[in-house]
Amino acid sequence: MEEYGTIRIKLDELIRKAGISKNKLSHRAEMQRSQINHYCSGEITRLDTDVLARICATLHCQIGDLLEYVPPEKTE
């Protein structure tokens, strides 16, 4: 799948910018702390749109602030 690029989840950066703790985010977004840790470390293989919506609503951000498409590196 690397030939298509990857999606990078920038939750860790958004948490720092918002000045909120992972515990507060988990409470406000109604998520488990372990789930937030997985999103922060990029250990998620399938994105849940409901979870993404709760994160965006809680952090007052857009989906493009949270997700980034990283194109594949061209090797020739």
C-alpha atoms as one frame of an Amber mdcrd trajectory, in Angstrom:
protein
   0.000   0.000   0.000   3.022   2.269   0.342   2.854   2.794  -3.421  -0.241
   4.981  -2.824   1.164   6.915   0.117  -0.151   7.020   3.656  -2.437   9.027
   5.902  -0.744  10.658   8.870  -2.819  11.372  11.975  -1.700  14.616  13.619
  -3.628  14.244  16.885  -0.533  14.579  19.076   0.264  17.962  17.486  -3.323
  19.190  17.869  -3.401  18.187  21.533  -0.214  20.177  22.177  -1.520  23.223
  20.272  -4.834  23.125  22.145  -3.052  22.840  25.500  -5.335  20.011  26.566
  -4.324  16.784  28.274  -5.101  13.390  26.816  -7.231  12.715  29.898  -9.367
  15.821  29.279  -9.672  14.974  25.599 -10.745  11.425  26.405 -13.412  12.734
  28.797 -14.720  15.487  26.488 -14.660  13.363  23.317 -16.022  10.306  25.156
 -13.084   8.134  24.130 -10.850   5.782  26.046  -7.386   7.077  26.826  -5.860
   4.001  25.158  -7.761   4.840  21.964  -6.303   8.360  21.991  -2.837   6.901
  22.518  -3.313   4.678  19.458  -4.368   7.658  17.341  -1.401   9.695  18.613
   1.119   6.958  17.875  -0.339   6.154  14.444  -1.274   2.601  15.436  -4.737
   2.924  13.868  -5.353   0.900  10.711  -9.042   1.749  10.209 -10.391   5.225
  10.856 -13.760   5.591  12.577 -15.616   8.639  11.224 -17.601   9.023  14.456
 -14.367   9.176  16.454 -12.863  11.660  13.998 -15.954  13.867  14.295 -15.779
  13.818  18.105 -12.079  14.740  18.038 -12.695  17.613  15.599 -15.655  18.904
  17.622 -13.722  18.726  20.884 -10.571  20.374  19.524 -12.514  22.842  17.311
 -10.598  21.816  14.205 -11.260  20.632  10.676 -10.575  17.110   9.411  -7.677
  18.494   7.335  -6.057  19.687  10.560  -6.200  16.143  11.912  -5.326  14.064
   8.849  -2.595  14.551   6.278  -2.048  12.646   3.043   1.632  11.793   2.565
   2.303  10.823  -1.069   4.634   7.929  -1.845   8.272   8.684  -2.428   9.154
   8.421  -6.079  12.141   6.196  -6.758  13.454   6.121 -10.292
